[in-house]
Amino acid sequence: MKKIVLIFTGWIIIIATVFLSFYNRSITEYHKIDPITGEEYGEMGFYTDWTKMAWYLAGVTVVYCVTCFVVLHLRKKKSATLDEAKKK
């Protein structure tokens, strides 16, 4: 149970980090410049690329899950090896 809480807490921290990095990026001003005339056009304001953020979150989640699985599997294997060594 303690491992699950630690894994979930780590995942929440990673999600918050990705969200805040995209939020800080969205604070920058968004404008379009015409390549021929050099004039600005379009909306002025703030934007966040939600699709890109969702892909980053999906990728980070997959990497985090695989890492946690590998670490837990290796620990289980290591403890089984230690138990066998103690029996001998």
N, C-alpha and C positions, 0 to 999 in steps of 0.2 A: 504494500500500500504506500509506503514511504517513497519507493522508487517512482511510482506512478505520479505522485504529487510533485516530486522534483522534476520529472520529465515534463509534466503539464506546465509547471511554473516556468521552466526554461523556454518552452514553446511560446508562452504568452509574452515573455520578454523579447523573444525574437520578432514576434508579430508587431509588438509595440515599436521596436527599433525600425523595422521596415516602414511602418505607417508614418512615424515621425520624420524619417528621411524623405519620404515623398511629400509630406505636408510642408516641410521646410522648402522643398524644391518648388512647391506650388505657390509660395509666397512671392516668388520672383514675378515680375510683370510680364505679361504675355502680349505681344503685338506682332503684326505681320508687316513686312516691308516688301514693297513692289520691287522686283529685281531690275526693272527697266528704268523707272522714274526715281526710285529711292524713297518714295513717299510711304508713310505708314498708313495702313488701312485695317479694317476689321475691328473686332471688339478689344477694348482695353480692360484689363482686369486680371483676375487670378484663375488659374486652372490646375487641375490635378489629373494626371493620366491614370484613371482608375483601372483600365485594362492592363496596363503595364504593371501597376502595383499588384494586381491580382495574380499575374504570371510570376512575379517575383515571390509573392507569398506562397504560391503553389510549389515553386522550385525549392524554396527554403524549407518548406514543410516536408517535402520528400527527402531532401538531404538529411534533415534533422531526424526523421523517422528511421531512415536506414542506419544512420550513425548510432542512434539509441539501440536499435535492434542488434547491431554488430557488437556494441560494447556489452550489452546484457548477455548476449550469447557467449562471448568470450569469457565473461566473468563466471557464467554457469559452468562452462567447460573447465575453467581453471579451478573452480571449487571442487568439481568432480575429480579432477586429477589429484588435488590435495587430499581428498577423502580416501582415494585409492592408496596414496603414499602412506597415509596414517594407518591404514589397515595392515600394511606390510610391516 
